[in-house]
Amino acid sequence: MASNVLEEIKEKITKKLPDEVQLANIEFEGPEVVIYTKNPDIVADNGDLIRNLAKELRKRIIIRSDKSVLLPYEETIQKVEEIVPEDAEISNITFDEVTNEVVIEATKPGLVIGKYGVTSREIVRKTGWAPKILRTPPIRSEMIDRIRNTLMHNSKE
């Protein structure tokens, strides 16, 4: 039953997406449909495409880069620091390999996102990693560090 539903969803997605989008995989992750693509920049530039697809399928859709297109950690950190303005005051950059996200902690997260999401889309375009932006706590706390570490380690589940 579930495989039939997944096959139907895969078929609809491949019909709706433009030909230049290279699909690597489509799978369920709980109630969400995760689409792995080899060129996330095309999808990042066209938000309406995914919005319309989600509306038609009546499912939440998450776009992730295929592992083959992700930049190595050091290069990604360097690119993020180049793209994000210094005023954002980045305090920490970590990686979640399960969800292919680069977690960026900054004092001013609005600057990391950029006006209309321009900066965060640029991060996806240049690195392949999807940015997850968090505010740096005003007072460093072991409790917050532990919670964030636990969330990171448990993302594999």
Backbone as CSV, one residue per row, in Angstrom:
resi,resn,N_x,N_y,N_z,CA_x,CA_y,CA_z,C_x,C_y,C_z
1,MET,0.825,-1.196,0.000,0.000,0.000,0.000,0.870,1.262,0.000
2,ALA,1.818,1.328,0.954,2.668,2.516,1.053,3.535,2.674,-0.189
3,SER,4.018,1.558,-0.739,4.860,1.650,-1.930,4.051,2.139,-3.132
4,ASN,2.753,1.744,-3.211,1.892,2.243,-4.283,1.719,3.753,-4.183
5,VAL,1.490,4.235,-2.974,1.316,5.672,-2.749,2.599,6.404,-3.125
6,LEU,3.732,5.860,-2.705,5.019,6.477,-3.018,5.249,6.504,-4.526
7,GLU,4.916,5.425,-5.206,5.081,5.372,-6.664,4.209,6.418,-7.354
8,GLU,2.978,6.572,-6.880,2.079,7.583,-7.450,2.642,8.988,-7.239
9,ILE,3.140,9.223,-6.034,3.707,10.539,-5.719,4.951,10.795,-6.566
10,LYS,5.813,9.779,-6.709,7.013,9.919,-7.542,6.634,10.289,-8.971
11,GLU,5.612,9.619,-9.481,5.156,9.868,-10.847,4.673,11.310,-11.007
12,LYS,3.862,11.772,-10.063,3.339,13.142,-10.123,4.470,14.166,-10.038
13,ILE,5.429,13.892,-9.149,6.540,14.828,-8.968,7.378,14.909,-10.237
14,THR,7.712,13.765,-10.834,8.541,13.779,-12.041,7.828,14.463,-13.206
15,LYS,6.508,14.373,-13.255,5.752,15.057,-14.313,5.757,16.570,-14.106
16,LYS,5.650,17.010,-12.858,5.519,18.440,-12.555,6.846,19.202,-12.583
17,LEU,7.937,18.520,-12.199,9.221,19.212,-12.134,9.782,19.424,-13.536
18,PRO,10.468,20.542,-13.766,11.089,20.773,-15.072,12.156,19.714,-15.367
19,ASP,12.444,19.517,-16.645,13.397,18.483,-17.062,14.809,18.723,-16.536
20,GLU,15.186,20.001,-16.334,16.553,20.286,-15.883,16.804,19.904,-14.424
21,VAL,15.754,19.642,-13.658,15.917,19.193,-12.269,16.276,17.710,-12.287
22,GLN,17.457,17.396,-11.765,17.925,16.007,-11.739,17.543,15.377,-10.405
23,LEU,16.569,14.495,-10.430,16.129,13.823,-9.208,17.063,12.668,-8.887
24,ALA,17.497,12.588,-7.630,18.323,11.473,-7.180,17.457,10.431,-6.484
25,ASN,16.483,10.899,-5.689,15.637,9.979,-4.937,14.424,10.737,-4.391
26,ILE,13.349,9.994,-4.169,12.157,10.537,-3.518,11.733,9.515,-2.481
27,GLU,11.546,9.967,-1.235,11.146,9.024,-0.187,10.273,9.709,0.857
28,PHE,9.568,8.876,1.609,8.768,9.375,2.722,9.651,9.501,3.950
29,GLU,9.416,10.543,4.715,10.061,10.701,6.013,8.946,11.136,6.955
30,GLY,8.286,10.142,7.533,7.088,10.428,8.317,6.006,10.905,7.369
31,PRO,5.341,12.010,7.699,4.273,12.511,6.820,4.797,13.356,5.654
32,GLU,6.099,13.591,5.617,6.682,14.472,4.613,7.265,13.684,3.449
33,VAL,7.292,14.317,2.295,7.934,13.741,1.116,9.258,14.468,0.941
34,VAL,10.354,13.707,0.896,11.678,14.291,0.746,12.159,14.024,-0.675
35,ILE,12.525,15.099,-1.369,13.035,14.996,-2.731,14.524,15.309,-2.693
36,TYR,15.345,14.340,-3.106,16.787,14.545,-3.207,17.103,14.913,-4.649
37,THR,17.808,16.024,-4.834,18.123,16.490,-6.176,19.612,16.770,-6.317
38,LYS,20.109,16.636,-7.544,21.527,16.885,-7.796,21.792,18.337,-8.163
39,ASN,20.733,19.110,-8.364,20.906,20.541,-8.623,19.876,21.349,-7.831
40,PRO,20.136,21.514,-6.523,19.180,22.211,-5.654,19.037,23.694,-5.979
41,ASP,20.006,24.261,-6.689,19.944,25.679,-7.020,18.726,26.016,-7.876
42,ILE,18.362,25.137,-8.796,17.192,25.374,-9.652,15.923,25.395,-8.805
43,VAL,15.835,24.440,-7.895,14.651,24.353,-7.038,14.620,25.521,-6.054
44,ALA,15.781,25.921,-5.542,15.854,27.034,-4.586,15.403,28.344,-5.233
45,ASP,15.689,28.503,-6.512,15.310,29.727,-7.217,13.824,29.789,-7.542
46,ASN,13.151,28.630,-7.540,11.749,28.581,-7.956,10.875,28.053,-6.820
47,GLY,10.601,28.904,-5.839,9.804,28.510,-4.672,8.364,28.173,-5.008
48,ASP,7.809,28.832,-6.032,6.420,28.572,-6.423,6.229,27.143,-6.908
49,LEU,7.242,26.608,-7.540,7.174,25.246,-8.070,6.876,24.248,-6.955
50,ILE,7.629,24.315,-5.873,7.455,23.398,-4.749,6.159,23.704,-4.013
51,ARG,5.827,24.981,-3.873,4.585,25.365,-3.205,3.379,24.770,-3.936
52,ASN,3.361,24.887,-5.260,2.254,24.345,-6.049,2.210,22.822,-5.992
53,LEU,3.382,22.199,-6.014,3.465,20.737,-5.937,2.935,20.245,-4.590
54,ALA,3.307,20.926,-3.514,2.841,20.553,-2.172,1.328,20.713,-2.066
55,LYS,0.812,21.768,-2.673,-0.630,22.007,-2.645,-1.374,20.901,-3.396
56,GLU,-0.830,20.507,-4.548,-1.480,19.473,-5.354,-1.422,18.102,-4.678
57,LEU,-0.255,17.768,-4.104,-0.092,16.460,-3.459,-0.699,16.430,-2.061
58,ARG,-0.928,17.616,-1.505,-1.426,17.748,-0.133,-0.470,17.082,0.858
59,LYS,0.797,17.281,0.610,1.874,16.768,1.460,2.890,17.887,1.652
60,ARG,3.571,17.819,2.760,4.671,18.746,2.975,5.876,18.198,2.222
61,ILE,6.555,19.059,1.477,7.678,18.621,0.651,8.954,19.288,1.142
62,ILE,9.989,18.477,1.273,11.300,18.972,1.677,12.266,18.679,0.538
63,ILE,13.047,19.675,0.155,14.051,19.505,-0.892,15.409,19.384,-0.221
64,ARG,16.145,18.347,-0.583,17.498,18.157,-0.055,18.447,17.886,-1.205
65,SER,19.680,18.286,-1.015,20.708,18.013,-2.010,21.162,16.573,-1.886
66,ASP,21.481,15.976,-3.013,22.074,14.651,-3.004,23.486,14.772,-2.418
67,LYS,23.934,13.752,-1.724,25.255,13.800,-1.069,26.386,14.059,-2.066
68,SER,26.193,13.647,-3.318,27.247,13.793,-4.323,27.529,15.256,-4.689
69,VAL,26.600,16.172,-4.421,26.799,17.574,-4.801,27.168,18.473,-3.622
70,LEU,27.290,17.911,-2.434,27.636,18.704,-1.250,29.124,19.028,-1.244
71,LEU,29.453,20.267,-0.915,30.857,20.643,-0.764,31.404,20.050,0.535
72,PRO,32.712,19.814,0.614,33.310,19.359,1.880,33.139,20.428,2.972
73,TYR,33.256,19.994,4.224,33.022,20.881,5.368,33.832,22.179,5.298
74,GLU,35.149,22.055,5.123,36.024,23.233,5.162,35.647,24.241,4.082
75,GLU,35.391,23.746,2.871,34.996,24.632,1.775,33.663,25.306,2.071
76,THR,32.741,24.542,2.653,31.421,25.087,2.969,31.538,26.196,4.004
77,ILE,32.328,25.970,5.050,32.522,26.999,6.080,33.095,28.264,5.449
78,GLN,34.076,28.089,4.572,34.699,29.225,3.898,33.675,29.985,3.042
79,LYS,32.865,29.261,2.274,31.850,29.893,1.413,30.796,30.624,2.247
80,VAL,30.352,29.988,3.339,29.342,30.617,4.201,29.889,31.922,4.761
81,GLU,31.141,31.913,5.209,31.744,33.129,5.761,31.910,34.209,4.697
82,GLU,32.123,33.800,3.429,32.212,34.768,2.333,30.844,35.377,2.019
83,ILE,29.806,34.539,2.015,28.466,34.967,1.599,27.775,35.814,2.663
84,VAL,27.854,35.378,3.918,27.134,36.048,5.005,27.910,37.297,5.433
85,PRO,27.224,38.446,5.580,27.919,39.656,6.027,28.479,39.491,7.446
86,GLU,29.606,40.161,7.701,30.255,40.045,9.013,29.372,40.559,10.142
87,ASP,28.471,41.485,9.826,27.566,42.044,10.842,26.678,40.976,11.468
88,ALA,26.486,39.845,10.794,25.633,38.774,11.321,26.263,38.118,12.543
89,GLU,27.576,38.239,12.686,28.315,37.684,13.825,28.058,36.186,13.993
90,ILE,28.547,35.408,13.039,28.411,33.948,13.107,29.258,33.439,14.265
91,SER,28.639,32.652,15.148,29.365,32.135,16.306,29.725,30.658,16.149
92,ASN,28.961,29.929,15.329,29.218,28.497,15.199,28.618,27.979,13.897
93,ILE,29.325,27.055,13.257,28.818,26.385,12.061,29.025,24.891,12.258
94,THR,27.929,24.127,12.214,28.010,22.668,12.320,27.237,22.054,11.156
95,PHE,27.381,20.747,11.009,26.758,20.059,9.885,25.900,18.902,10.370
96,ASP,24.739,18.747,9.758,23.863,17.607,10.014,23.857,16.774,8.736
97,GLU,24.616,15.693,8.749,24.768,14.861,7.551,23.496,14.116,7.193
98,VAL,22.641,13.870,8.168,21.411,13.122,7.909,20.461,13.946,7.047
99,THR,20.305,15.219,7.399,19.376,16.078,6.665,20.081,16.974,5.651
100,ASN,21.400,16.818,5.520,22.203,17.635,4.600,22.017,19.130,4.863
101,GLU,22.071,19.495,6.143,21.911,20.891,6.540,23.189,21.415,7.175
102,VAL,23.501,22.671,6.895,24.563,23.360,7.599,23.863,24.244,8.629
103,VAL,24.184,24.018,9.901,23.546,24.752,10.998,24.419,25.962,11.310
104,ILE,23.853,27.142,11.099,24.592,28.387,11.282,24.005,29.124,12.481
105,GLU,24.834,29.307,13.515,24.419,30.083,14.689,24.963,31.490,14.519
106,ALA,24.076,32.475,14.616,24.498,33.862,14.447,23.750,34.759,15.422
107,THR,24.412,35.845,15.812,23.787,36.811,16.705,22.626,37.510,16.002
108,LYS,22.782,37.764,14.704,21.728,38.417,13.913,21.301,37.486,12.774
109,PRO,20.398,36.546,13.059,20.013,35.560,12.039,19.334,36.169,10.815
110,GLY,18.727,37.332,10.965,18.085,37.992,9.829,19.067,38.310,8.717
111,LEU,20.301,38.626,9.086,21.321,38.915,8.082,21.792,37.645,7.382
112,VAL,21.730,36.514,8.080,22.104,35.239,7.456,21.031,34.826,6.450
113,ILE,19.773,35.103,6.792,18.667,34.782,5.878,18.697,35.733,4.685
114,GLY,18.912,37.010,4.945,18.949,38.006,3.884,17.556,38.470,3.511
115,LYS,17.494,39.561,2.784,16.204,40.114,2.370,15.542,39.152,1.392
116,TYR,14.323,38.743,1.713,13.551,37.772,0.921,14.273,36.429,0.780
117,GLY,15.180,36.111,1.706,15.866,34.819,1.689,17.000,34.723,0.685
118,VAL,17.464,35.865,0.199,18.493,35.875,-0.842,19.789,35.221,-0.366
119,THR,20.230,35.562,0.836,21.505,35.041,1.340,21.427,33.538,1.582
120,SER,20.343,33.065,2.170,20.232,31.625,2.428,20.129,30.841,1.116
121,ARG,19.457,31.397,0.100,19.406,30.722,-1.208,20.785,30.687,-1.854
122,GLU,21.554,31.741,-1.632,22.917,31.796,-2.168,23.789,30.713,-1.525
123,ILE,23.577,30.455,-0.237,24.316,29.391,0.452,23.989,28.045,-0.184
124,VAL,22.714,27.797,-0.458,22.315,26.540,-1.113,22.963,26.445,-2.485
125,ARG,22.916,27.537,-3.238,23.448,27.544,-4.599,24.945,27.240,-4.634
126,LYS,25.704,27.845,-3.722,27.166,27.726,-3.756,27.702,26.471,-3.063
127,THR,26.956,25.944,-2.061,27.498,24.835,-1.272,26.733,23.529,-1.429
128,GLY,25.456,23.613,-1.775,24.620,22.410,-1.832,23.950,22.111,-0.498
129,TRP,24.501,22.608,0.589,23.944,22.386,1.926,22.772,23.332,2.151
130,ALA,21.709,22.838,2.774,20.563,23.681,3.125,20.862,24.352,4.462
131,PRO,20.788,25.680,4.529,21.096,26.342,5.797,19.952,26.236,6.801
132,LYS,20.306,25.923,8.028,19.369,25.977,9.151,19.942,27.050,10.067
133,ILE,19.204,28.123,10.231,19.743,29.293,10.899,19.168,29.411,12.305
134,LEU,20.068,29.513,13.277,19.678,29.629,14.682,20.275,30.904,15.268
135,ARG,19.559,31.479,16.217,20.076,32.654,16.918,21.035,32.192,18.016
136,THR,22.166,32.851,18.109,23.098,32.587,19.197,22.453,33.092,20.481
137,PRO,22.400,32.264,21.528,21.790,32.730,22.779,22.565,33.929,23.336
138,PRO,21.861,34.907,23.921,22.549,36.088,24.445,23.530,35.737,25.561
139,ILE,23.178,34.719,26.357,24.077,34.236,27.403,24.349,32.767,27.102
140,ARG,25.627,32.427,26.978,25.986,31.042,26.667,25.500,30.140,27.799
141,SER,24.861,29.043,27.449,24.293,28.157,28.449,24.625,26.712,28.104
142,GLU,25.087,25.963,29.101,25.365,24.538,28.887,24.100,23.793,28.510
143,MET,22.986,24.204,29.085,21.705,23.544,28.815,21.351,23.649,27.327
144,ILE,21.471,24.840,26.771,21.157,25.027,25.349,22.129,24.228,24.489
145,ASP,23.411,24.233,24.857,24.400,23.449,24.113,24.051,21.968,24.133
146,ARG,23.672,21.461,25.285,23.306,20.040,25.395,22.067,19.715,24.563
147,ILE,21.069,20.591,24.635,19.839,20.365,23.864,20.152,20.335,22.371
148,ARG,20.940,21.291,21.903,21.277,21.337,20.470,22.109,20.128,20.064
149,ASN,23.031,19.699,20.921,23.819,18.493,20.629,22.934,17.261,20.576
150,THR,21.996,17.156,21.513,21.075,16.015,21.528,20.230,15.994,20.263
151,LEU,19.715,17.140,19.874,18.923,17.216,18.643,19.752,16.797,17.434
152,MET,20.999,17.218,17.403,21.875,16.877,16.280,22.145,15.375,16.237
153,HIS,22.450,14.789,17.393,22.768,13.356,17.428,21.544,12.490,17.189
154,ASN,20.379,12.966,17.598,19.163,12.175,17.424,18.503,12.373,16.067
155,SER,19.058,13.224,15.226,18.454,13.433,13.908,18.586,12.183,13.045
156,LYS,19.508,11.299,13.404,19.678,10.048,12.657,18.464,9.152,12.795
157,GLU,17.752,9.305,13.896,16.568,8.485,14.126,15.431,9.065,13.364
